[in-house]
């Protein structure tokens, strides 16, 4: 699906989604504090994740790191589909492997994410694989 000459790319963090969730929680604090509290805590959780997690695109796989420790490894050869939801304000990254489905909040630079996905896992490769298998 991809060449081995691709350089490794580490995505920069983005705090847009945690900040957006926090801003959505503020009016709830005025209505009922117990409605705003869980959403605010979720925003803080997302901000901590954005600060600590890193996605790294290598020539053969997407690797997830917490600090310097690799915690997940997703080889592209097992990917079947990927999608970034919603183009105007991207908040969710979805990809499907042969045996698993993954949803990740967008806590990193979305433009670089999409560029790396298009280079390493072009959607045309998924279409040709489906046609060849069927």
Secondary structure, 3 states (H helix, E strand, C coil): CCCCCCCCEECCECCHHHHHHHHHHHHHHHHCHHHHHHHHHHHHHHHHHHHHEEEEECCCEEEEEECCEEEEEEEHHHEEEEEEECCCCCCEEEEEECCCEEEEECCECHHHHHHHHHHHCCHHHHHHHHHHHC
